[in-house]
Amino acid sequence: MGFSVKLDTNGSRPDIIRNIIQKNLVDFIAMDIKDSPVKYQKTTGGKADLERIKLSVEMIMNSKVPYEFRTTWCRNPHGKRF
């Protein structure tokens, strides 16, 4: 139908991202980066496979698809409310 397609991802499924890139199914990729590698597990509650996240980042950066990486900044995410 000619619509532009954007993929929003947390990077947890690099196999799916690879498939989408190889098939030229998207015009733009946006990936959320939850925290620095050292703090990623704490921020995600220990549910993230950091190696898969890194693979997704590398794959996206090495593709020819325009992309952005983004994060949400929070002053004190694991402590008292402001």
Backbone torsions as a table, in degrees:
resi	resn	phi	psi	omega
1	MET	NA	-5.6	175.3
2	GLY	87.8	5.1	179.6
3	PHE	-73.6	144.2	170.1
4	SER	-74.2	145.4	-176.4
5	VAL	-124.0	130.5	177.5
6	LYS	-116.1	136.7	174.4
7	LEU	-104.3	125.9	171.4
8	ASP	-106.0	127.9	-175.1
9	THR	-144.4	157.7	171.6
10	ASN	-99.1	-0.7	175.4
11	GLY	83.0	6.7	-175.2
12	SER	-76.8	-12.7	-178.5
13	ARG	-125.1	73.0	-179.3
14	PRO	-60.8	-26.4	177.4
15	ASP	-62.8	-41.3	178.2
16	ILE	-69.9	-42.4	178.7
17	ILE	-60.1	-45.0	179.1
18	ARG	-57.9	-46.4	-179.5
19	ASN	-60.9	-44.4	-179.7
20	ILE	-64.2	-42.1	178.9
21	ILE	-65.8	-47.7	-177.7
22	GLN	-60.8	-33.4	-178.9
23	LYS	-90.0	3.7	179.6
24	ASN	53.8	46.7	-176.0
25	LEU	-91.9	-9.2	-177.7
26	VAL	-129.6	154.7	177.9
27	ASP	-103.6	-13.7	-177.1
28	PHE	-160.5	143.6	176.6
29	ILE	-125.1	131.5	173.7
30	ALA	-120.0	126.3	-179.7
31	MET	-122.8	132.4	176.2
32	ASP	-83.3	128.4	172.4
33	ILE	-105.7	116.5	-171.5
34	LYS	-75.8	-32.7	-177.5
35	ASP	-172.9	-178.2	174.7
36	SER	-68.4	157.3	-179.7
37	PRO	-53.9	-36.9	-178.6
38	VAL	-65.4	-34.1	-175.3
39	LYS	-103.8	0.3	-173.3
40	TYR	-57.5	-46.3	-177.5
41	GLN	-62.8	-40.4	179.1
42	LYS	-65.1	-44.5	-178.0
43	THR	-64.7	-37.6	-177.7
44	THR	-93.3	4.5	-179.2
45	GLY	73.2	24.9	177.8
46	GLY	75.8	16.1	-175.0
47	LYS	-101.1	3.8	-176.2
48	ALA	-105.8	137.2	173.8
49	ASP	-92.6	102.3	-173.2
50	LEU	-60.8	-33.2	178.8
51	GLU	-66.1	-37.1	177.2
52	ARG	-69.2	-37.3	177.4
53	ILE	-62.8	-47.3	179.5
54	LYS	-61.2	-41.8	178.3
55	LEU	-61.3	-41.8	178.1
56	SER	-62.4	-44.0	179.1
57	VAL	-59.4	-49.3	-179.2
58	GLU	-61.6	-43.4	-179.0
59	MET	-62.7	-44.8	179.9
60	ILE	-64.4	-45.9	-178.4
61	MET	-64.3	-31.1	-178.6
62	ASN	-89.5	-2.7	177.9
63	SER	-83.8	172.5	176.5
64	LYS	-97.3	8.3	-179.6
65	VAL	-85.2	129.4	174.1
66	PRO	-58.3	145.6	-174.6
67	TYR	-149.9	167.1	169.1
68	GLU	-145.4	147.1	171.6
69	PHE	-111.4	139.2	-176.3
70	ARG	-141.5	161.9	176.8
71	THR	-147.9	158.3	175.3
72	THR	-101.8	127.1	179.5
73	TRP	-95.1	131.9	178.1
74	CYS	-133.9	130.6	-174.8
75	ARG	-56.5	-46.1	-175.4
76	ASN	-147.1	75.5	-171.0
77	PRO	-68.4	-21.1	-174.9
78	HIS	-117.5	17.1	-177.6
79	GLY	-128.0	-149.0	-179.7
80	LYS	-65.7	152.3	174.5
81	ARG	-74.2	151.9	179.0
82	PHE	-78.9	NA	NA
